[in-house]
């Protein structure tokens, strides 16, 4: 975590894991830790996660959740509508 977050991590948690962090991470599998680190890398503008945040990152979504909440389909862009909306935005911003 120090390698990823540098002084942000050190200022928040120090350079040595606390007993609480160590005990929590000891119970995780290698795959769970990889998942948590991957989640951290996907949010580069975030501060270092707290222990509860990190523990939430390492748990894959329950199957019923993935099945219940499907991603919306990609919207179809009508080029004429897009051009019209861009023109309106330019006009509103005083651009030509």
BALO-534925 format. One record per residue (C-alpha): residue in one letter; x, y, z. Coordinates in nm, 4 decimals, decimal comma. Example, Ala and Ser with C-alpha at 12.3 -4.5 7.8 and 13.67 -1.06 7.14 Angstrom:
<pts>
+------+----------+----------+----------+
! type !       c1 !       c2 !       c3 !
+------+----------+----------+----------+
!    a !   1,2300 !  -0,4500 !   0,7800 !
!    s !   1,3670 !  -0,1060 !   0,7140 !
+------+----------+----------+----------+
</pts>
This chain:
<pts>
+------+----------+----------+----------+
! type !       c1 !       c2 !       c3 !
+------+----------+----------+----------+
!    x !   0,0000 !   0,0000 !   0,0000 !
!    x !   0,2916 !   0,2354 !   0,0674 !
!    x !   0,4082 !   0,1741 !  -0,2902 !
!    x !   0,0664 !   0,2687 !  -0,4266 !
!    x !  -0,0255 !   0,5575 !  -0,1971 !
!    x !   0,3100 !   0,6812 !  -0,0689 !
!    x !   0,2859 !   0,9490 !   0,1994 !
!    x !  -0,0947 !   0,9394 !   0,1956 !
!    x !  -0,0761 !   0,5845 !   0,3281 !
!    x !   0,2095 !   0,6562 !   0,5680 !
!    x !   0,0332 !   0,9606 !   0,7143 !
!    x !  -0,2886 !   0,7649 !   0,7608 !
!    x !  -0,1546 !   0,4272 !   0,8755 !
!    x !   0,2233 !   0,4421 !   0,9214 !
!    x !   0,4763 !   0,2056 !   0,7687 !
!    x !   0,3973 !  -0,0997 !   0,9802 !
!    x !   0,0576 !  -0,2715 !   0,9607 !
!    x !  -0,1486 !  -0,2486 !   1,2772 !
!    x !  -0,2489 !  -0,5702 !   1,4485 !
!    x !  -0,6051 !  -0,5186 !   1,3270 !
!    x !  -0,4998 !  -0,4842 !   0,9598 !
!    x !  -0,2582 !  -0,7756 !   0,9894 !
!    x !  -0,5226 !  -1,0054 !   1,1392 !
!    x !  -0,7818 !  -0,9068 !   0,8814 !
!    x !  -0,5508 !  -0,9556 !   0,5842 !
!    x !  -0,4145 !  -1,2833 !   0,7156 !
!    x !  -0,7623 !  -1,4302 !   0,6720 !
!    x !  -0,7803 !  -1,3345 !   0,3017 !
!    x !  -0,6865 !  -1,5516 !   0,0076 !
!    x !  -0,4312 !  -1,4397 !  -0,2491 !
!    x !  -0,7150 !  -1,3876 !  -0,4986 !
!    x !  -0,9007 !  -1,1629 !  -0,2559 !
!    x !  -0,5925 !  -0,9504 !  -0,1970 !
!    x !  -0,5371 !  -0,9221 !  -0,5738 !
!    x !  -0,8978 !  -0,8124 !  -0,6139 !
!    x !  -0,8617 !  -0,5490 !  -0,3422 !
!    x !  -0,5408 !  -0,4103 !  -0,4896 !
!    x !  -0,6964 !  -0,4035 !  -0,8363 !
!    x !  -0,9883 !  -0,2032 !  -0,6947 !
!    x !  -0,7447 !   0,0420 !  -0,5387 !
!    x !  -0,5675 !   0,0871 !  -0,8723 !
!    x !  -0,8977 !   0,1528 !  -1,0515 !
!    x !  -0,9581 !   0,4581 !  -0,8305 !
!    x !  -0,6277 !   0,6466 !  -0,8516 !
!    x !  -0,7780 !   0,9723 !  -0,7254 !
!    x !  -0,9078 !   0,8160 !  -0,4052 !
!    x !  -0,7381 !   0,8297 !  -0,0701 !
!    x !  -0,6124 !   0,5037 !   0,0758 !
!    x !  -0,8989 !   0,2787 !   0,1816 !
!    x !  -0,9861 !   0,2242 !   0,5441 !
!    x !  -0,9852 !  -0,1370 !   0,6630 !
!    x !  -1,3644 !  -0,1724 !   0,6216 !
!    x !  -1,3415 !  -0,0216 !   0,2720 !
!    x !  -1,0624 !  -0,2590 !   0,1732 !
!    x !  -1,2495 !  -0,5586 !   0,3155 !
!    x !  -1,5539 !  -0,4593 !   0,1073 !
!    x !  -1,3322 !  -0,4432 !  -0,2026 !
!    x !  -1,2079 !  -0,8001 !  -0,1634 !
!    x !  -1,5520 !  -0,9561 !  -0,1626 !
!    x !  -1,6945 !  -1,0325 !  -0,5053 !
!    x !  -2,0542 !  -0,9301 !  -0,5616 !
!    x !  -2,3018 !  -1,1974 !  -0,4606 !
!    x !  -2,4375 !  -1,3962 !  -0,7539 !
!    x !  -2,7949 !  -1,2798 !  -0,6963 !
!    x !  -2,6771 !  -0,9180 !  -0,7077 !
!    x !  -2,5020 !  -0,9655 !  -1,0426 !
!    x !  -2,8106 !  -1,1390 !  -1,1820 !
!    x !  -3,0580 !  -0,8845 !  -1,0466 !
!    x !  -2,8794 !  -0,5686 !  -1,1533 !
!    x !  -2,7762 !  -0,5889 !  -1,5163 !
!    x !  -2,5911 !  -0,3090 !  -1,6911 !
!    x !  -2,8006 !  -0,0855 !  -1,9101 !
!    x !  -2,7476 !  -0,1259 !  -2,2831 !
!    x !  -2,5277 !   0,1281 !  -2,4551 !
!    x !  -2,7485 !   0,4116 !  -2,5811 !
!    x !  -2,7756 !   0,4552 !  -2,9555 !
!    x !  -2,6561 !   0,7973 !  -3,0626 !
!    x !  -2,8505 !   0,9693 !  -3,3389 !
!    x !  -2,5914 !   1,1832 !  -3,5177 !
!    x !  -2,8409 !   1,4592 !  -3,5974 !
!    x !  -2,9492 !   1,4824 !  -3,2324 !
!    x !  -2,5853 !   1,4907 !  -3,1255 !
!    x !  -2,5034 !   1,7709 !  -3,3715 !
!    x !  -2,8097 !   1,9676 !  -3,2624 !
!    x !  -2,7236 !   1,9331 !  -2,8924 !
!    x !  -2,3589 !   2,0311 !  -2,9499 !
!    x !  -2,4763 !   2,3394 !  -3,1406 !
!    x !  -2,7082 !   2,4325 !  -2,8518 !
!    x !  -2,4244 !   2,3894 !  -2,5991 !
!    x !  -2,1894 !   2,6018 !  -2,8103 !
!    x !  -2,4559 !   2,8732 !  -2,8370 !
!    x !  -2,5211 !   2,8642 !  -2,4618 !
!    x !  -2,1460 !   2,8996 !  -2,3980 !
!    x !  -2,1146 !   3,1837 !  -2,6471 !
!    x !  -1,9040 !   2,9767 !  -2,8844 !
!    x !  -1,9503 !   2,9582 !  -3,2598 !
+------+----------+----------+----------+
</pts>
